Amino acid sequence: MSTKHDAIVIGLGIVGCACAWALSRRGLRVLAVGDAPIGGGATAAGMGHVAIMDDSEAQFRLTARSSELWMALRDELPSEAAVDYCGTLWVAADEEELNAAKGKHAFYQKRGVRTEVLDETSIAEAEPNLRSGLAGGLRIIDDSIVYPPVVCEWMLAEVVRRGGAVRFAHVTGATRTRVQLDGGDVIDAGVVVLAGGDVSARLCAWLPVRPRKGHLVITDRYPGFCRHELVELGYLKNAHSHAAESVAFNLQPRPTGQMLLGSSRQYGVEHEEVEARMVAWVIERAKLYMPRIGSLRVVRAWTGFRAATPDSLPIIGGRDGVDEPVIATGHEGLGLTTSLGTAELIAAILTGAPTPLDAAAYSASRDFGGHDGH
Ligand SMILES: Cc1cc2nc3c(=O)[nH]c(=O)nc-3n(C[C@H](O)[C@H](O)[C@H](O)COP(=O)(O)OP(=O)(O)OC[C@H]3O[C@@H](n4cnc5c(N)ncnc54)[C@H](O)[C@@H]3O)c2cc1C
């Protein structure tokens, strides 16, 4: 049977768009299919922080490579993508957290990432609206922010320019080379990639991916109120623990002057509603670090769902001998950052294109500890 498309990518979030774009850049004719707007899903809900992380070597390698790829792309992206190299400031509330910051600094330095330890005085100078008495922090100099929906639009425009196509439809079934759409249409391709975010398991039931709800809050415009993406060091405990609910202070200055405030994590909540209790928790947590936050006018709050895996690493690649799509999901709270590294890996797996990344740590065949994800 002749195939019309070299590849079909399911999902028009940042991971699907990046995969479609990377494959089309390597000469494949790609059809991108999704049941939500381009850049919708978790992508529309996320903060847009591109962060190099150090929780594990595998996470470091994927985030660091992705950060390089974001850096290389910055001049190609339209200005509406709002790329800003504001850096991340991890805030240490006490000596114990400052020691953790110093440990992270050593980790990053060894691997060539530009970081700087701040003491009590220098963090107060860097961010005057932080409360006094904080122990210090760690600045990750080359971390940035971006507005993902615009990047998605730009990527798919490139896909179309290279002979690919975009189709808005719900996929009801998928194999390695075929998708079935709501309404009955069947489309064949050389290969199918599933980038369906937190609901990917509806097409591939074994996937150990669970939705993890998050709330974000955005204020009116207060230019200069904050200069870096600020994150409390306790954030890592929250992101890693599998507690039912948690909130950590995370503030991002948008290029508009608005302050974007996060972030919460909840398992077991499937509805999208904004919960007043969670919004209040996010704001109260932020006030512990920046008391003046309480005087800013909040204009909007929303929710989104991260795709969480048992080992906090994404699932990238196909399982041998199983007639199912190649997988690109499970990026939890780092999918914007890691979309470009993921796409590079998918392109390497499918076309043999070079990548410095070793796919093994993200393999769909790895041991998830018997976790069935539900
Ligand atoms: C509150 C919050 C804050 C975050 N902040 C950051 C951050 O600062 N930095 C960062 O790196 N990451 C962040 N993230 C994570 C990031 O947003 C996600 O990891 C990323 O957007 C995932 O992209 P995706 O393309 O895999 O999934 P999605 O964006 O969810 O896209 C998947 C798409 O696939 C579609 N789809 C699924 N199944 C089907 C089907 N059967 N047929 C057709 N279409 C289908 C869905 O409708 C959806 O549109 C945050 C997430 C949240 C919730």
The ligand as an ORCA input file, in Angstrom:
! r2SCAN-3c Opt
* xyz 0 1
  C       0.549     24.592     35.358
  C       1.635     24.092     34.449
  C       2.841     24.791     34.363
  C       3.866     24.325     33.534
  N       5.002     25.063     33.397
  C       6.010     24.623     32.588
  C       7.206     25.366     32.438
  O       7.337     26.453     32.967
  N       8.208     24.836     31.684
  C       8.084     23.634     31.060
  O       9.049     23.183     30.424
  N       6.929     22.923     31.139
  C       5.904     23.388     31.900
  N       4.758     22.673     32.027
  C       4.661     21.398     31.336
  C       4.352     21.590     29.883
  O       3.328     22.540     29.723
  C       3.934     20.251     29.301
  O       4.873     19.248     29.657
  C       3.867     20.332     27.779
  O       3.039     21.393     27.377
  C       3.361     19.010     27.240
  O       3.182     19.156     25.863
  P       2.505     17.984     25.037
  O       2.537     18.409     23.623
  O       3.123     16.688     25.430
  O       1.027     17.899     25.601
  P      -0.200     18.875     25.403
  O       0.218     20.279     25.333
  O      -1.206     18.506     26.435
  O      -0.730     18.498     23.958
  C      -1.246     17.233     23.677
  C      -2.352     17.425     22.679
  O      -2.730     16.162     22.145
  C      -4.099     16.186     21.940
  N      -4.585     14.811     21.901
  C      -4.511     13.864     22.866
  N      -5.121     12.738     22.474
  C      -5.587     12.967     21.228
  C      -6.321     12.193     20.312
  N      -6.706     10.933     20.605
  N      -6.653     12.730     19.119
  C      -6.267     13.991     18.795
  N      -5.563     14.781     19.643
  C      -5.237     14.277     20.837
  C      -4.631     16.932     23.152
  O      -5.928     17.445     22.932
  C      -3.599     18.033     23.308
  O      -3.972     19.174     22.602
  C       3.692     23.126     32.808
  C       2.485     22.442     32.866
  C       1.464     22.923     33.670
  C       0.150     22.189     33.697
*
